[in-house]
């Protein structure tokens, strides 16, 4: 089994299994068990869910890291939002990404679905000439290390 090693900066926020954690110091942590987590710029606050693609991201985020009773509601909302977006877009690439993201979320791979939806958020911003979110959904240092 491999261990996931995360390097986080002072002030970074991480949500593990629905519990928010803010780091006071720069830290390197190892997750040795499966956990539902997002950290830093991957976390979209509710006020940033202001466009159709961003609302999909937020719904999938809820399905992934929300409390147990919120997860099914988040997935149901994501299904509806993805259906609406797919019906409104003419981009075959976006429709394929939406279909794949939904399939991943329904097979309990919401993290993978979120990665796909980040591309849709960027596409939407480019097509509609919108600025990307102030707190862009992005990456931090993540490495896999042997156990």
N, CA, C and O atoms as a GROMACS GRO file, in nm:
protein
  588
    1UNK      N    1   0.085  -0.118   0.000
    1UNK     CA    2   0.000   0.000   0.000
    1UNK      C    3   0.088   0.123   0.000
    1UNK      O    4   0.188   0.129   0.072
    2UNK      N    5   0.052   0.223  -0.080
    2UNK     CA    6   0.130   0.346  -0.082
    2UNK      C    7   0.062   0.452   0.005
    2UNK      O    8  -0.058   0.449   0.029
    3UNK      N    9   0.145   0.544   0.050
    3UNK     CA   10   0.098   0.653   0.134
    3UNK      C   11   0.095   0.780   0.050
    3UNK      O   12   0.186   0.803  -0.030
    4UNK      N   13  -0.006   0.862   0.067
    4UNK     CA   14  -0.016   0.989  -0.002
    4UNK      C   15   0.047   1.096   0.086
    4UNK      O   16   0.007   1.114   0.201
    5UNK      N   17   0.144   1.167   0.031
    5UNK     CA   18   0.215   1.272   0.105
    5UNK      C   19   0.170   1.406   0.051
    5UNK      O   20   0.176   1.432  -0.069
    6UNK      N   21   0.124   1.493   0.141
    6UNK     CA   22   0.076   1.626   0.105
    6UNK      C   23   0.162   1.731   0.174
    6UNK      O   24   0.192   1.719   0.293
    7UNK      N   25   0.200   1.832   0.101
    7UNK     CA   26   0.273   1.944   0.159
    7UNK      C   27   0.183   2.065   0.152
    7UNK      O   28   0.141   2.107   0.045
    8UNK      N   29   0.152   2.122   0.269
    8UNK     CA   30   0.060   2.234   0.279
    8UNK      C   31   0.128   2.352   0.346
    8UNK      O   32   0.217   2.336   0.430
    9UNK      N   33   0.086   2.472   0.306
    9UNK     CA   34   0.144   2.594   0.360
    9UNK      C   35   0.065   2.644   0.479
    9UNK      O   36  -0.049   2.604   0.502
   10UNK      N   37   0.128   2.731   0.554
   10UNK     CA   38   0.061   2.796   0.666
   10UNK      C   39  -0.066   2.865   0.614
   10UNK      O   40  -0.063   2.936   0.513
   11UNK      N   41  -0.176   2.845   0.684
   11UNK     CA   42  -0.303   2.906   0.647
   11UNK      C   43  -0.386   2.826   0.550
   11UNK      O   44  -0.503   2.858   0.529
   12UNK      N   45  -0.328   2.721   0.487
   12UNK     CA   46  -0.404   2.638   0.394
   12UNK      C   47  -0.518   2.570   0.466
   12UNK      O   48  -0.510   2.539   0.585
   13UNK      N   49  -0.625   2.547   0.392
   13UNK     CA   50  -0.742   2.476   0.443
   13UNK      C   51  -0.748   2.340   0.376
   13UNK      O   52  -0.722   2.327   0.257
   14UNK      N   53  -0.784   2.240   0.453
   14UNK     CA   54  -0.803   2.106   0.401
   14UNK      C   55  -0.931   2.052   0.463
   14UNK      O   56  -0.959   2.075   0.580
   15UNK      N   57  -1.007   1.980   0.384
   15UNK     CA   58  -1.128   1.916   0.434
   15UNK      C   59  -1.108   1.767   0.418
   15UNK      O   60  -1.088   1.718   0.306
   16UNK      N   61  -1.114   1.694   0.528
   16UNK     CA   62  -1.099   1.549   0.527
   16UNK      C   63  -1.227   1.489   0.583
   16UNK      O   64  -1.266   1.517   0.697
   17UNK      N   65  -1.291   1.405   0.502
   17UNK     CA   66  -1.415   1.339   0.544
   17UNK      C   67  -1.516   1.438   0.603
   17UNK      O   68  -1.584   1.407   0.701
   18UNK      N   69  -1.525   1.556   0.544
   18UNK     CA   70  -1.622   1.658   0.586
   18UNK      C   71  -1.575   1.751   0.694
   18UNK      O   72  -1.645   1.847   0.725
   19UNK      N   73  -1.458   1.727   0.754
   19UNK     CA   74  -1.410   1.812   0.863
   19UNK      C   75  -1.306   1.912   0.812
   19UNK      O   76  -1.203   1.870   0.759
   20UNK      N   77  -1.332   2.043   0.826
   20UNK     CA   78  -1.232   2.142   0.783
   20UNK      C   79  -1.115   2.150   0.881
   20UNK      O   80  -1.134   2.148   1.002
   21UNK      N   81  -0.995   2.159   0.825
   21UNK     CA   82  -0.873   2.171   0.904
   21UNK      C   83  -0.793   2.286   0.845
   21UNK      O   84  -0.767   2.287   0.724
   22UNK      N   85  -0.754   2.383   0.926
   22UNK     CA   86  -0.668   2.492   0.880
   22UNK      C   87  -0.531   2.473   0.945
   22UNK      O   88  -0.522   2.449   1.065
   23UNK      N   89  -0.425   2.486   0.866
   23UNK     CA   90  -0.290   2.463   0.914
   23UNK      C   91  -0.226   2.593   0.960
   23UNK      O   92  -0.225   2.692   0.887
   24UNK      N   93  -0.173   2.591   1.081
   24UNK     CA   94  -0.108   2.709   1.139
   24UNK      C   95   0.036   2.722   1.093
   24UNK      O   96   0.092   2.831   1.092
   25UNK      N   97   0.095   2.611   1.055
   25UNK     CA   98   0.235   2.609   1.011
   25UNK      C   99   0.244   2.532   0.880
   25UNK      O  100   0.153   2.457   0.844
   26UNK      N  101   0.354   2.553   0.809
   26UNK     CA  102   0.381   2.471   0.692
   26UNK      C  103   0.394   2.327   0.742
   26UNK      O  104   0.458   2.302   0.844
   27UNK      N  105   0.334   2.234   0.669
   27UNK     CA  106   0.331   2.098   0.720
   27UNK      C  107   0.339   1.999   0.603
   27UNK      O  108   0.296   2.027   0.492
   28UNK      N  109   0.395   1.886   0.633
   28UNK     CA  110   0.396   1.773   0.540
   28UNK      C  111   0.326   1.660   0.613
   28UNK      O  112   0.370   1.616   0.719
   29UNK      N  113   0.216   1.614   0.556
   29UNK     CA  114   0.141   1.507   0.621
   29UNK      C  115   0.134   1.386   0.529
   29UNK      O  116   0.149   1.397   0.408
   30UNK      N  117   0.110   1.272   0.589
   30UNK     CA  118   0.092   1.149   0.514
   30UNK      C  119  -0.045   1.092   0.545
   30UNK      O  120  -0.083   1.079   0.662
   31UNK      N  121  -0.119   1.059   0.442
   31UNK     CA  122  -0.247   0.990   0.459
   31UNK      C  123  -0.221   0.844   0.426
   31UNK      O  124  -0.189   0.809   0.313
   32UNK      N  125  -0.236   0.761   0.526
   32UNK     CA  126  -0.208   0.619   0.508
   32UNK      C  127  -0.333   0.536   0.487
   32UNK      O  128  -0.325   0.414   0.469
   33UNK      N  129  -0.448   0.599   0.489
   33UNK     CA  130  -0.575   0.530   0.467
   33UNK      C  131  -0.658   0.610   0.367
   33UNK      O  132  -0.634   0.729   0.346
   34UNK      N  133  -0.754   0.544   0.306
   34UNK     CA  134  -0.841   0.612   0.210
   34UNK      C  135  -0.924   0.717   0.284
   34UNK      O  136  -0.983   0.689   0.388
   35UNK      N  137  -0.927   0.837   0.228
   35UNK     CA  138  -1.005   0.946   0.288
   35UNK      C  139  -1.056   1.035   0.176
   35UNK      O  140  -0.994   1.046   0.070
   36UNK      N  141  -1.168   1.098   0.200
   36UNK     CA  142  -1.223   1.196   0.106
   36UNK      C  143  -1.167   1.332   0.147
   36UNK      O  144  -1.196   1.381   0.256
   37UNK      N  145  -1.086   1.393   0.060
   37UNK     CA  146  -1.025   1.520   0.097
   37UNK      C  147  -1.007   1.612  -0.022
   37UNK      O  148  -0.990   1.567  -0.136
   38UNK      N  149  -1.010   1.739   0.005
   38UNK     CA  150  -0.970   1.845  -0.086
   38UNK      C  151  -0.890   1.943  -0.004
   38UNK      O  152  -0.904   1.948   0.119
   39UNK      N  153  -0.806   2.021  -0.069
   39UNK     CA  154  -0.729   2.117   0.006
   39UNK      C  155  -0.697   2.239  -0.080
   39UNK      O  156  -0.698   2.233  -0.203
   40UNK      N  157  -0.668   2.348  -0.010
   40UNK     CA  158  -0.626   2.470  -0.077
   40UNK      C  159  -0.723   2.517  -0.183
   40UNK      O  160  -0.843   2.530  -0.160
   41UNK      N  161  -0.669   2.542  -0.300
   41UNK     CA  162  -0.746   2.600  -0.410
   41UNK      C  163  -0.844   2.502  -0.473
   41UNK      O  164  -0.924   2.541  -0.558
   42UNK      N  165  -0.838   2.374  -0.433
   42UNK     CA  166  -0.936   2.277  -0.484
   42UNK      C  167  -1.074   2.302  -0.423
   42UNK      O  168  -1.175   2.261  -0.480
   43UNK      N  169  -1.077   2.367  -0.307
   43UNK     CA  170  -1.203   2.390  -0.236
   43UNK      C  171  -1.270   2.514  -0.292
   43UNK      O  172  -1.213   2.623  -0.292
   44UNK      N  173  -1.393   2.497  -0.341
   44UNK     CA  174  -1.469   2.611  -0.393
   44UNK      C  175  -1.570   2.654  -0.288
   44UNK      O  176  -1.658   2.577  -0.249
   45UNK      N  177  -1.559   2.780  -0.242
   45UNK     CA  178  -1.660   2.829  -0.148
   45UNK      C  179  -1.793   2.852  -0.220
   45UNK      O  180  -1.794   2.874  -0.341
   46UNK      N  181  -1.904   2.848  -0.149
   46UNK     CA  182  -2.036   2.862  -0.213
   46UNK      C  183  -2.050   2.989  -0.297
   46UNK      O  184  -2.115   2.986  -0.401
   47UNK      N  185  -1.990   3.098  -0.253
   47UNK     CA  186  -2.006   3.224  -0.328
   47UNK      C  187  -1.936   3.222  -0.464
   47UNK      O  188  -1.966   3.306  -0.549
   48UNK      N  189  -1.845   3.128  -0.487
   48UNK     CA  190  -1.778   3.118  -0.617
   48UNK      C  191  -1.856   3.030  -0.715
   48UNK      O  192  -1.818   3.022  -0.832
   49UNK      N  193  -1.960   2.964  -0.671
   49UNK     CA  194  -2.042   2.878  -0.757
   49UNK      C  195  -2.144   2.964  -0.831
   49UNK      O  196  -2.265   2.951  -0.810
   50UNK      N  197  -2.093   3.052  -0.918
   50UNK     CA  198  -2.176   3.156  -0.978
   50UNK      C  199  -2.208   3.134  -1.126
   50UNK      O  200  -2.275   3.217  -1.186
   51UNK      N  201  -2.161   3.025  -1.184
   51UNK     CA  202  -2.190   2.994  -1.324
   51UNK      C  203  -2.234   2.848  -1.332
   51UNK      O  204  -2.216   2.773  -1.235
   52UNK      N  205  -2.290   2.806  -1.443
   52UNK     CA  206  -2.334   2.666  -1.452
   52UNK      C  207  -2.223   2.564  -1.424
   52UNK      O  208  -2.245   2.470  -1.348
   53UNK      N  209  -2.106   2.580  -1.484
   53UNK     CA  210  -1.997   2.483  -1.462
   53UNK      C  211  -1.948   2.488  -1.318
   53UNK      O  212  -1.918   2.384  -1.259
   54UNK      N  213  -1.941   2.605  -1.261
   54UNK     CA  214  -1.896   2.618  -1.122
   54UNK      C  215  -1.998   2.558  -1.025
   54UNK      O  216  -1.961   2.504  -0.921
   55UNK      N  217  -2.126   2.568  -1.059
   55UNK     CA  218  -2.228   2.505  -0.975
   55UNK      C  219  -2.216   2.352  -0.980
   55UNK      O  220  -2.238   2.284  -0.880
   56UNK      N  221  -2.181   2.300  -1.097
   56UNK     CA  222  -2.157   2.155  -1.109
   56UNK      C  223  -2.039   2.117  -1.019
   56UNK      O  224  -2.046   2.019  -0.945
   57UNK      N  225  -1.931   2.194  -1.026
   57UNK     CA  226  -1.814   2.166  -0.942
   57UNK      C  227  -1.853   2.166  -0.795
   57UNK      O  228  -1.816   2.074  -0.721
   58UNK      N  229  -1.927   2.268  -0.753
   58UNK     CA  230  -1.965   2.277  -0.612
   58UNK      C  231  -2.053   2.160  -0.570
   58UNK      O  232  -2.037   2.107  -0.460
   59UNK      N  233  -2.146   2.118  -0.657
   59UNK     CA  234  -2.233   2.003  -0.626
   59UNK      C  235  -2.150   1.875  -0.612
   59UNK      O  236  -2.171   1.796  -0.520
   60UNK      N  237  -2.055   1.855  -0.704
   60UNK     CA  238  -1.968   1.737  -0.695
   60UNK      C  239  -1.877   1.744  -0.573
   60UNK      O  240  -1.849   1.643  -0.509
   61UNK      N  241  -1.832   1.864  -0.541
   61UNK     CA  242  -1.752   1.883  -0.420
   61UNK      C  243  -1.831   1.841  -0.297
   61UNK      O  244  -1.778   1.774  -0.207
   62UNK      N  245  -1.958   1.880  -0.292
   62UNK     CA  246  -2.044   1.841  -0.180
   62UNK      C  247  -2.063   1.690  -0.177
   62UNK      O  248  -2.061   1.628  -0.071
   63UNK      N  249  -2.082   1.630  -0.295
   63UNK     CA  250  -2.098   1.485  -0.303
   63UNK      C  251  -1.971   1.413  -0.256
   63UNK      O  252  -1.977   1.301  -0.206
   64UNK      N  253  -1.858   1.478  -0.272
   64UNK     CA  254  -1.731   1.416  -0.237
   64UNK      C  255  -1.694   1.436  -0.090
   64UNK      O  256  -1.663   1.339  -0.021
   65UNK      N  257  -1.697   1.560  -0.042
   65UNK     CA  258  -1.646   1.587   0.093
   65UNK      C  259  -1.754   1.630   0.192
   65UNK      O  260  -1.723   1.659   0.307
   66UNK      N  261  -1.878   1.636   0.148
   66UNK     CA  262  -1.984   1.674   0.239
   66UNK      C  263  -2.006   1.569   0.346
   66UNK      O  264  -1.955   1.457   0.338
   67UNK      N  265  -2.082   1.607   0.445
   67UNK     CA  266  -2.118   1.510   0.548
   67UNK      C  267  -2.205   1.403   0.484
   67UNK      O  268  -2.262   1.424   0.377
   68UNK      N  269  -2.215   1.290   0.548
   68UNK     CA  270  -2.283   1.173   0.490
   68UNK      C  271  -2.421   1.208   0.433
   68UNK      O  272  -2.454   1.165   0.322
   69UNK      N  273  -2.501   1.284   0.507
   69UNK     CA  274  -2.635   1.317   0.459
   69UNK      C  275  -2.635   1.417   0.343
   69UNK      O  276  -2.735   1.429   0.273
   70UNK      N  277  -2.525   1.487   0.321
   70UNK     CA  278  -2.515   1.584   0.212
   70UNK      C  279  -2.468   1.521   0.082
   70UNK      O  280  -2.493   1.576  -0.026
   71UNK      N  281  -2.402   1.407   0.090
   71UNK     CA  282  -2.339   1.349  -0.029
   71UNK      C  283  -2.440   1.311  -0.136
   71UNK      O  284  -2.422   1.346  -0.253
   72UNK      N  285  -2.546   1.240  -0.098
   72UNK     CA  286  -2.646   1.198  -0.199
   72UNK      C  287  -2.717   1.320  -0.259
   72UNK      O  288  -2.745   1.323  -0.378
   73UNK      N  289  -2.745   1.418  -0.176
   73UNK     CA  290  -2.808   1.541  -0.226
   73UNK      C  291  -2.715   1.612  -0.325
   73UNK      O  292  -2.761   1.661  -0.428
   74UNK      N  293  -2.585   1.617  -0.295
   74UNK     CA  294  -2.488   1.678  -0.386
   74UNK      C  295  -2.482   1.605  -0.518
   74UNK      O  296  -2.475   1.667  -0.624
   75UNK      N  297  -2.484   1.472  -0.513
   75UNK     CA  298  -2.479   1.393  -0.636
   75UNK      C  299  -2.606   1.412  -0.718
   75UNK      O  300  -2.600   1.423  -0.841
   76UNK      N  301  -2.721   1.417  -0.652
   76UNK     CA  302  -2.847   1.441  -0.724
   76UNK      C  303  -2.847   1.578  -0.790
   76UNK      O  304  -2.891   1.593  -0.904
   77UNK      N  305  -2.796   1.677  -0.720
   77UNK     CA  306  -2.788   1.811  -0.777
   77UNK      C  307  -2.691   1.813  -0.895
   77UNK      O  308  -2.718   1.877  -0.997
   78UNK      N  309  -2.578   1.743  -0.882
   78UNK     CA  310  -2.481   1.736  -0.991
   78UNK      C  311  -2.543   1.671  -1.115
   78UNK      O  312  -2.522   1.718  -1.227
   79UNK      N  313  -2.620   1.564  -1.096
   79UNK     CA  314  -2.688   1.498  -1.209
   79UNK      C  315  -2.775   1.598  -1.284
   79UNK      O  316  -2.769   1.606  -1.407
   80UNK      N  317  -2.857   1.672  -1.209
   80UNK     CA  318  -2.948   1.768  -1.272
   80UNK      C  319  -2.871   1.879  -1.344
   80UNK      O  320  -2.904   1.914  -1.457
   81UNK      N  321  -2.769   1.933  -1.279
   81UNK     CA  322  -2.692   2.043  -1.338
   81UNK      C  323  -2.614   1.996  -1.461
   81UNK      O  324  -2.605   2.069  -1.560
   82UNK      N  325  -2.559   1.876  -1.455
   82UNK     CA  326  -2.486   1.822  -1.570
   82UNK      C  327  -2.582   1.801  -1.687
   82UNK      O  328  -2.547   1.830  -1.801
   83UNK      N  329  -2.702   1.750  -1.660
   83UNK     CA  330  -2.801   1.733  -1.765
   83UNK      C  331  -2.838   1.864  -1.832
   83UNK      O  332  -2.847   1.871  -1.955
   84UNK      N  333  -2.858   1.968  -1.752
   84UNK     CA  334  -2.891   2.100  -1.807
   84UNK      C  335  -2.776   2.156  -1.890
   84UNK      O  336  -2.797   2.209  -1.999
   85UNK      N  337  -2.654   2.143  -1.839
   85UNK     CA  338  -2.537   2.198  -1.910
   85UNK      C  339  -2.516   2.122  -2.041
   85UNK      O  340  -2.492   2.184  -2.145
   86UNK      N  341  -2.525   1.990  -2.037
   86UNK     CA  342  -2.505   1.908  -2.157
   86UNK      C  343  -2.608   1.942  -2.264
   86UNK      O  344  -2.576   1.944  -2.383
   87UNK      N  345  -2.732   1.969  -2.222
   87UNK     CA  346  -2.836   2.004  -2.319
   87UNK      C  347  -2.813   2.142  -2.380
   87UNK      O  348  -2.857   2.170  -2.492
   88UNK      N  349  -2.744   2.230  -2.307
   88UNK     CA  350  -2.725   2.368  -2.353
   88UNK      C  351  -2.598   2.388  -2.436
   88UNK      O  352  -2.589   2.485  -2.511
   89UNK      N  353  -2.502   2.297  -2.424
   89UNK     CA  354  -2.375   2.317  -2.495
   89UNK      C  355  -2.376   2.247  -2.631
   89UNK      O  356  -2.444   2.146  -2.650
   90UNK      N  357  -2.300   2.303  -2.724
   90UNK     CA  358  -2.285   2.240  -2.855
   90UNK      C  359  -2.148   2.175  -2.868
   90UNK      O  360  -2.118   2.115  -2.971
   91UNK      N  361  -2.066   2.185  -2.765
   91UNK     CA  362  -1.932   2.128  -2.768
   91UNK      C  363  -1.936   1.979  -2.735
   91UNK      O  364  -1.975   1.939  -2.626
   92UNK      N  365  -1.894   1.899  -2.831
   92UNK     CA  366  -1.889   1.754  -2.810
   92UNK      C  367  -1.786   1.719  -2.702
   92UNK      O  368  -1.808   1.625  -2.625
   93UNK      N  369  -1.676   1.792  -2.696
   93UNK     CA  370  -1.574   1.766  -2.594
   93UNK      C  371  -1.629   1.792  -2.454
   93UNK      O  372  -1.603   1.716  -2.361
   94UNK      N  373  -1.705   1.900  -2.439
   94UNK     CA  374  -1.763   1.932  -2.308
   94UNK      C  375  -1.868   1.828  -2.272
   94UNK      O  376  -1.873   1.782  -2.158
   95UNK      N  377  -1.952   1.790  -2.368
   95UNK     CA  378  -2.052   1.688  -2.341
   95UNK      C  379  -1.988   1.557  -2.299
   95UNK      O  380  -2.037   1.490  -2.208
   96UNK      N  381  -1.878   1.519  -2.364
   96UNK     CA  382  -1.807   1.396  -2.327
   96UNK      C  383  -1.748   1.408  -2.186
   96UNK      O  384  -1.755   1.314  -2.107
   97UNK      N  385  -1.689   1.524  -2.155
   97UNK     CA  386  -1.632   1.546  -2.020
   97UNK      C  387  -1.742   1.538  -1.914
   97UNK      O  388  -1.722   1.481  -1.807
   98UNK      N  389  -1.857   1.597  -1.944
   98UNK     CA  390  -1.969   1.593  -1.849
   98UNK      C  391  -2.018   1.450  -1.827
   98UNK      O  392  -2.042   1.408  -1.713
   99UNK      N  393  -2.032   1.375  -1.936
   99UNK     CA  394  -2.075   1.235  -1.925
   99UNK      C  395  -1.976   1.153  -1.844
   99UNK      O  396  -2.015   1.076  -1.756
  100UNK      N  397  -1.846   1.170  -1.872
  100UNK     CA  398  -1.743   1.096  -1.799
  100UNK      C  399  -1.741   1.137  -1.652
  100UNK      O  400  -1.727   1.051  -1.564
  101UNK      N  401  -1.755   1.267  -1.625
  101UNK     CA  402  -1.754   1.315  -1.486
  101UNK      C  403  -1.870   1.255  -1.409
  101UNK      O  404  -1.854   1.211  -1.295
  102UNK      N  405  -1.988   1.253  -1.470
  102UNK     CA  406  -2.104   1.196  -1.401
  102UNK      C  407  -2.085   1.047  -1.376
  102UNK      O  408  -2.118   0.998  -1.268
  103UNK      N  409  -2.034   0.976  -1.475
  103UNK     CA  410  -2.010   0.833  -1.458
  103UNK      C  411  -1.908   0.809  -1.344
  103UNK      O  412  -1.926   0.717  -1.264
  104UNK      N  413  -1.805   0.890  -1.338
  104UNK     CA  414  -1.706   0.875  -1.232
  104UNK      C  415  -1.769   0.903  -1.096
  104UNK      O  416  -1.746   0.829  -1.000
  105UNK      N  417  -1.847   1.010  -1.087
  105UNK     CA  418  -1.911   1.045  -0.959
  105UNK      C  419  -2.004   0.934  -0.914
  105UNK      O  420  -2.008   0.900  -0.796
  106UNK      N  421  -2.080   0.877  -1.007
  106UNK     CA  422  -2.174   0.772  -0.971
  106UNK      C  423  -2.103   0.641  -0.934
  106UNK      O  424  -2.162   0.555  -0.869
  107UNK      N  425  -1.977   0.627  -0.974
  107UNK     CA  426  -1.900   0.508  -0.933
  107UNK      C  427  -1.809   0.542  -0.814
  107UNK      O  428  -1.710   0.473  -0.789
  108UNK      N  429  -1.843   0.649  -0.742
  108UNK     CA  430  -1.774   0.692  -0.621
  108UNK      C  431  -1.631   0.740  -0.645
  108UNK      O  432  -1.544   0.724  -0.560
  109UNK      N  433  -1.608   0.800  -0.763
  109UNK     CA  434  -1.480   0.865  -0.792
  109UNK      C  435  -1.506   1.014  -0.815
  109UNK      O  436  -1.481   1.067  -0.923
  110UNK      N  437  -1.555   1.079  -0.711
  110UNK     CA  438  -1.585   1.222  -0.723
  110UNK      C  439  -1.459   1.305  -0.740
  110UNK      O  440  -1.464   1.411  -0.804
  111UNK      N  441  -1.348   1.260  -0.687
  111UNK     CA  442  -1.223   1.335  -0.704
  111UNK      C  443  -1.187   1.342  -0.852
  111UNK      O  444  -1.152   1.449  -0.903
  112UNK      N  445  -1.196   1.230  -0.922
  112UNK     CA  446  -1.170   1.227  -1.066
  112UNK      C  447  -1.271   1.313  -1.142
  112UNK      O  448  -1.235   1.382  -1.237
  113UNK      N  449  -1.396   1.309  -1.099
  113UNK     CA  450  -1.500   1.391  -1.162
  113UNK      C  451  -1.469   1.539  -1.146
  113UNK      O  452  -1.487   1.618  -1.239
  114UNK      N  453  -1.422   1.577  -1.029
  114UNK     CA  454  -1.386   1.717  -1.005
  114UNK      C  455  -1.273   1.762  -1.098
  114UNK      O  456  -1.274   1.874  -1.148
  115UNK      N  457  -1.176   1.674  -1.120
  115UNK     CA  458  -1.066   1.707  -1.210
  115UNK      C  459  -1.118   1.736  -1.351
  115UNK      O  460  -1.072   1.830  -1.416
  116UNK      N  461  -1.213   1.656  -1.398
  116UNK     CA  462  -1.272   1.679  -1.530
  116UNK      C  463  -1.351   1.809  -1.535
  116UNK      O  464  -1.342   1.885  -1.632
  117UNK      N  465  -1.427   1.835  -1.430
  117UNK     CA  466  -1.510   1.955  -1.429
  117UNK      C  467  -1.425   2.082  -1.422
  117UNK      O  468  -1.468   2.187  -1.468
  118UNK      N  469  -1.304   2.074  -1.365
  118UNK     CA  470  -1.214   2.190  -1.367
  118UNK      C  471  -1.188   2.234  -1.510
  118UNK      O  472  -1.180   2.354  -1.539
  119UNK      N  473  -1.175   2.137  -1.600
  119UNK     CA  474  -1.155   2.170  -1.743
  119UNK      C  475  -1.278   2.238  -1.800
  119UNK      O  476  -1.267   2.331  -1.880
  120UNK      N  477  -1.396   2.190  -1.760
  120UNK     CA  478  -1.520   2.250  -1.809
  120UNK      C  479  -1.532   2.394  -1.757
  120UNK      O  480  -1.577   2.483  -1.830
  121UNK      N  481  -1.493   2.417  -1.632
  121UNK     CA  482  -1.494   2.553  -1.574
  121UNK      C  483  -1.404   2.644  -1.656
  121UNK      O  484  -1.443   2.756  -1.689
  122UNK      N  485  -1.284   2.597  -1.690
  122UNK     CA  486  -1.191   2.678  -1.770
  122UNK      C  487  -1.247   2.703  -1.910
  122UNK      O  488  -1.236   2.813  -1.963
  123UNK      N  489  -1.308   2.601  -1.970
  123UNK     CA  490  -1.369   2.615  -2.103
  123UNK      C  491  -1.482   2.718  -2.099
  123UNK      O  492  -1.491   2.805  -2.185
  124UNK      N  493  -1.568   2.706  -2.000
  124UNK     CA  494  -1.680   2.799  -1.985
  124UNK      C  495  -1.628   2.943  -1.972
  124UNK      O  496  -1.682   3.035  -2.035
  125UNK      N  497  -1.525   2.963  -1.891
  125UNK     CA  498  -1.469   3.097  -1.871
  125UNK      C  499  -1.416   3.153  -2.003
  125UNK      O  500  -1.434   3.271  -2.032
  126UNK      N  501  -1.349   3.068  -2.082
  126UNK     CA  502  -1.294   3.113  -2.210
  126UNK      C  503  -1.404   3.146  -2.310
  126UNK      O  504  -1.399   3.250  -2.377
  127UNK      N  505  -1.504   3.059  -2.321
  127UNK     CA  506  -1.612   3.079  -2.418
  127UNK      C  507  -1.696   3.202  -2.384
  127UNK      O  508  -1.734   3.278  -2.473
  128UNK      N  509  -1.726   3.219  -2.256
  128UNK     CA  510  -1.811   3.331  -2.215
  128UNK      C  511  -1.731   3.456  -2.179
  128UNK      O  512  -1.789   3.556  -2.135
  129UNK      N  513  -1.599   3.451  -2.197
  129UNK     CA  514  -1.511   3.562  -2.165
  129UNK      C  515  -1.529   3.607  -2.020
  129UNK      O  516  -1.544   3.726  -1.991
  130UNK      N  517  -1.528   3.510  -1.931
  130UNK     CA  518  -1.543   3.537  -1.788
  130UNK      C  519  -1.408   3.524  -1.719
  130UNK      O  520  -1.323   3.446  -1.763
  131UNK      N  521  -1.388   3.599  -1.613
  131UNK     CA  522  -1.265   3.577  -1.537
  131UNK      C  523  -1.274   3.443  -1.464
  131UNK      O  524  -1.383   3.398  -1.428
  132UNK      N  525  -1.160   3.381  -1.443
  132UNK     CA  526  -1.159   3.260  -1.361
  132UNK      C  527  -1.187   3.300  -1.218
  132UNK      O  528  -1.168   3.417  -1.183
  133UNK      N  529  -1.232   3.208  -1.133
  133UNK     CA  530  -1.262   3.243  -0.994
  133UNK      C  531  -1.142   3.308  -0.926
  133UNK      O  532  -1.028   3.277  -0.958
  134UNK      N  533  -1.170   3.399  -0.830
  134UNK     CA  534  -1.062   3.464  -0.757
  134UNK      C  535  -0.973   3.362  -0.690
  134UNK      O  536  -0.851   3.376  -0.688
  135UNK      N  537  -1.034   3.259  -0.637
  135UNK     CA  538  -0.959   3.149  -0.577
  135UNK      C  539  -0.969   3.033  -0.676
  135UNK      O  540  -1.053   2.945  -0.661
  136UNK      N  541  -0.882   3.034  -0.777
  136UNK     CA  542  -0.896   2.932  -0.881
  136UNK      C  543  -0.884   2.792  -0.823
  136UNK      O  544  -0.809   2.768  -0.729
  137UNK      N  545  -0.958   2.703  -0.881
  137UNK     CA  546  -0.953   2.563  -0.841
  137UNK      C  547  -0.825   2.508  -0.902
  137UNK      O  548  -0.813   2.501  -1.024
  138UNK      N  549  -0.729   2.467  -0.819
  138UNK     CA  550  -0.598   2.427  -0.868
  138UNK      C  551  -0.537   2.313  -0.793
  138UNK      O  552  -0.607   2.225  -0.742
  139UNK      N  553  -0.403   2.312  -0.784
  139UNK     CA  554  -0.329   2.201  -0.726
  139UNK      C  555  -0.231   2.248  -0.621
  139UNK      O  556  -0.194   2.365  -0.616
  140UNK      N  557  -0.191   2.157  -0.537
  140UNK     CA  558  -0.082   2.173  -0.441
  140UNK      C  559   0.010   2.056  -0.459
  140UNK      O  560  -0.016   1.966  -0.539
  141UNK      N  561   0.119   2.056  -0.386
  141UNK     CA  562   0.215   1.945  -0.397
  141UNK      C  563   0.155   1.818  -0.340
  141UNK      O  564   0.117   1.813  -0.223
  142UNK      N  565   0.148   1.716  -0.422
  142UNK     CA  566   0.099   1.585  -0.378
  142UNK      C  567   0.194   1.483  -0.438
  142UNK      O  568   0.219   1.483  -0.558
  143UNK      N  569   0.246   1.395  -0.354
  143UNK     CA  570   0.332   1.290  -0.404
  143UNK      C  571   0.292   1.158  -0.339
  143UNK      O  572   0.240   1.156  -0.228
  144UNK      N  573   0.317   1.051  -0.407
  144UNK     CA  574   0.293   0.919  -0.348
  144UNK      C  575   0.426   0.865  -0.302
  144UNK      O  576   0.525   0.868  -0.376
  145UNK      N  577   0.428   0.816  -0.181
  145UNK     CA  578   0.549   0.759  -0.125
  145UNK      C  579   0.520   0.617  -0.078
  145UNK      O  580   0.408   0.589  -0.033
  146UNK      N  581   0.617   0.529  -0.087
  146UNK     CA  582   0.591   0.393  -0.041
  146UNK      C  583   0.564   0.389   0.108
  146UNK      O  584   0.617   0.471   0.184
  147UNK      N  585   0.482   0.296   0.150
  147UNK     CA  586   0.446   0.284   0.292
  147UNK      C  587   0.561   0.230   0.374
  147UNK      O  588   0.548   0.214   0.496
   0.00000   0.00000   0.00000
